[in-house]
Amino acid sequence: MDRRMTVIDNDPMTRLFVGPRGGRISTAALRDASHWDEAVVDLGYEHRVRTVAEALRAARIPAFDTPGAVQPFTQQVLSHGRGLFGFGLITITWEPTACAGRPPAAQPLTALGRRPALEVKERNVVMSLETAPFAAEHASSDELRAWYELAVTSTAADYPSSPVPPYDSYVQQLRQSTSYLGLQRLWVARDSGRLIGTASAVFPTDENSERAIISVRVSAQYRRRGVGTRLLQTMLPEIHERGCRRIAGQTKASADGEKWTNALGFRAVAQRASHHLDIKSVDPARWQVPPTPGFRIQKWVDTAPDDLVQSFARARNAIADSPTGETSYRHPDWTAERVRQYETRMREIGETHRYVVAVDERSGAVAGFTEIAIIPRQSSFCHQEDTAVLPEFRGLGLGRAVKAAMMRWLTADLPHLEQVHTMTASDNLHMIRVNAPLGYVTDHVVSSVESEVGALEARLAGLRPRS
Ligand SMILES: CC(C)(COP(=O)(O)OP(=O)(O)OC[C@H]1O[C@@H](n2cnc3c(N)ncnc32)[C@H](O)[C@@H]1OP(=O)(O)O)[C@@H](O)C(=O)NCCC(=O)NCCS
């Protein structure tokens, strides 16, 4: 969108987007090319299936080809229907055969030199590029500030509705050599000493120890100059030495990150929707869900009661039924001992976790649960973690009951809390159906991407540095 605004020089009289033959985009063309109806159903809004014209009117966009912001609902469906948004509008080519919701095939590395049809960046800038490991615990406050600002700016550009973590809490996490998953390593890219890119890799110690989870960011004005790729090349030897077979990451669907990972041969393996609940804008009556007969609601902070920990561990394993697409991620094998280890780890990193469970009154065992993480110094928002109901108790309303009880609890004693954030697999219709009536709305779709380490090394080995 930004690029198109730049190209048309912000002229309000110029069409922002044009159709296949250079003219106005008809709503029928938009519906067909974006697979609108399928995308709406896919996102769990089947009750909102209607014509594109109606949806655009509802979003107060009189015609899609006039300059103006695309409203969240429309944007969400369009970014899901990537045939249009990713390849049709941004690059101004028209590929109506591209299928909504299905990621474009990974491009071979030979595509690296290819230019998209629409190119607005200036690339002939001399850089003195250096990439190096970053020891956050010894870093100067200027460098920590530069890292934080890059992270905040890049996140705000891709995920405008995401909350901004306060500096202190962000830097505290950055300085920890282990995240809650495992060892964390950091790298930076600098141009003549100025920090222009950041990268991290986390090495899980559990059943996912074959995977390195990476995050790479390049400041907007330095993109498409090989900085991200150079950072990845710098990280790879350590990832290899630690015995990882796969590299996994996340990017906003259709954004720079996904184009980059596509170009480097990563595969999109799953799509997840980010949802949030805005406490002030939701009628609390939505959380007055009556308990399911035969089950009682119980809650605790941080430490599961001894008499429930065994059955709670069993209920935690029900999360393994949530769809994970084609990711290589392995769900944890929860035991009472592992629950206790997790609780200890969360306490060590300063997070408070609240749990609401539904207990089957006949057996006294946990049938379903939901978990919220509250991060230190982030009082205005919290994170919805796992919610799961054991298979034999599904369809009884327990998922909604525990989440509604959690909302009543959070709003009763956390007056500064404004939002709850969560991620759900885009095809997890059951979870989406639990969330929507409670007041959650969808913000954006995130792609999980993966590559085999060996294949990535081979692909990157042939690349010459650009500066
Ligand atoms: C993803 C990101 C790190 C890429 O950094 P970068 O330095 O701009 O990437 P590179 O210059 O190394 O790109 C290498 C190739 O990837 C492809 N590519 C990268 N960005 C692209 C884009 N916006 N559109 C199309 N292709 C793109 C191109 O083929 C490019 O080679 P070329 O410029 O010679 O055509 C950067 O866009 C970013 O910080 N995004 C936000 C964070 C994110 O999503 N990270 C990825 C998940 S870990």
The ligand as a MOL file (V3000), in Angstrom:
LIG
                    3D

  0  0  0     0  0            999 V3000
M  V30 BEGIN CTAB
M  V30 COUNTS 48 50 0 0 0
M  V30 BEGIN ATOM
M  V30 1 C 12.7930 -10.0300 5.6610 0
M  V30 2 C 13.9140 -9.0000 5.7540 0
M  V30 3 C 14.7900 -9.3670 6.9400 0
M  V30 4 C 14.7400 -9.0730 4.4480 0
M  V30 5 O 15.8940 -8.2980 4.5830 0
M  V30 6 P 16.6240 -7.6540 3.2890 0
M  V30 7 O 17.9580 -7.2480 3.7260 0
M  V30 8 O 15.7470 -6.6100 2.7000 0
M  V30 9 O 16.6780 -8.8980 2.2790 0
M  V30 10 P 17.7820 -9.1420 1.1090 0
M  V30 11 O 18.2060 -7.8520 0.5420 0
M  V30 12 O 18.8390 -10.0250 1.6760 0
M  V30 13 O 16.8830 -9.9430 0.0670 0
M  V30 14 C 17.3810 -11.0480 -0.6880 0
M  V30 15 C 16.3590 -11.3990 -1.7480 0
M  V30 16 O 15.1060 -11.7220 -1.1510 0
M  V30 17 C 14.0220 -11.2360 -2.0070 0
M  V30 18 N 13.2960 -10.1690 -1.3220 0
M  V30 19 C 13.5840 -9.5960 -0.1310 0
M  V30 20 N 12.6590 -8.6630 0.1570 0
M  V30 21 C 11.7750 -8.6460 -0.8510 0
M  V30 22 C 10.6020 -7.9000 -1.1370 0
M  V30 23 N 10.1680 -6.9560 -0.2990 0
M  V30 24 N 9.9310 -8.1470 -2.2810 0
M  V30 25 C 10.3590 -9.0830 -3.1480 0
M  V30 26 N 11.4900 -9.8240 -2.9400 0
M  V30 27 C 12.1630 -9.6110 -1.8130 0
M  V30 28 C 14.6980 -10.6830 -3.2390 0
M  V30 29 O 14.8140 -11.7370 -4.1850 0
M  V30 30 C 16.0620 -10.2580 -2.7080 0
M  V30 31 O 17.0570 -10.2210 -3.7050 0
M  V30 32 P 17.0610 -8.9790 -4.7720 0
M  V30 33 O 16.8760 -7.7260 -3.9790 0
M  V30 34 O 18.4100 -9.1060 -5.4190 0
M  V30 35 O 15.9330 -9.2550 -5.6930 0
M  V30 36 C 13.3210 -7.5670 5.9070 0
M  V30 37 O 12.3840 -7.3390 4.8760 0
M  V30 38 C 12.6180 -7.3530 7.2250 0
M  V30 39 O 13.2510 -6.9340 8.1870 0
M  V30 40 N 11.2820 -7.6510 7.3210 0
M  V30 41 C 10.5350 -7.5930 8.6090 0
M  V30 42 C 10.9010 -8.7690 9.5480 0
M  V30 43 C 10.6230 -10.1340 8.9100 0
M  V30 44 O 9.5620 -10.3600 8.3620 0
M  V30 45 N 11.6090 -11.0610 8.9930 0
M  V30 46 C 11.5170 -12.3550 8.3460 0
M  V30 47 C 11.1570 -13.4350 9.2680 0
M  V30 48 S 12.4210 -13.9950 10.3050 0
M  V30 END ATOM
M  V30 BEGIN BOND
M  V30 1 1 1 2
M  V30 2 1 2 3
M  V30 3 1 2 4
M  V30 4 1 2 36
M  V30 5 1 4 5
M  V30 6 1 5 6
M  V30 7 2 6 7
M  V30 8 1 6 8
M  V30 9 1 6 9
M  V30 10 1 9 10
M  V30 11 2 10 11
M  V30 12 1 10 12
M  V30 13 1 10 13
M  V30 14 1 13 14
M  V30 15 1 14 15
M  V30 16 1 15 16
M  V30 17 1 15 30
M  V30 18 1 16 17
M  V30 19 1 17 18
M  V30 20 1 17 28
M  V30 21 1 18 19
M  V30 22 1 18 27
M  V30 23 2 19 20
M  V30 24 1 20 21
M  V30 25 1 21 22
M  V30 26 2 21 27
M  V30 27 1 22 23
M  V30 28 2 22 24
M  V30 29 1 24 25
M  V30 30 2 25 26
M  V30 31 1 26 27
M  V30 32 1 28 29
M  V30 33 1 28 30
M  V30 34 1 30 31
M  V30 35 1 31 32
M  V30 36 2 32 33
M  V30 37 1 32 34
M  V30 38 1 32 35
M  V30 39 1 36 37
M  V30 40 1 36 38
M  V30 41 2 38 39
M  V30 42 1 38 40
M  V30 43 1 40 41
M  V30 44 1 41 42
M  V30 45 1 42 43
M  V30 46 2 43 44
M  V30 47 1 43 45
M  V30 48 1 45 46
M  V30 49 1 46 47
M  V30 50 1 47 48
M  V30 END BOND
M  V30 END CTAB
M  END
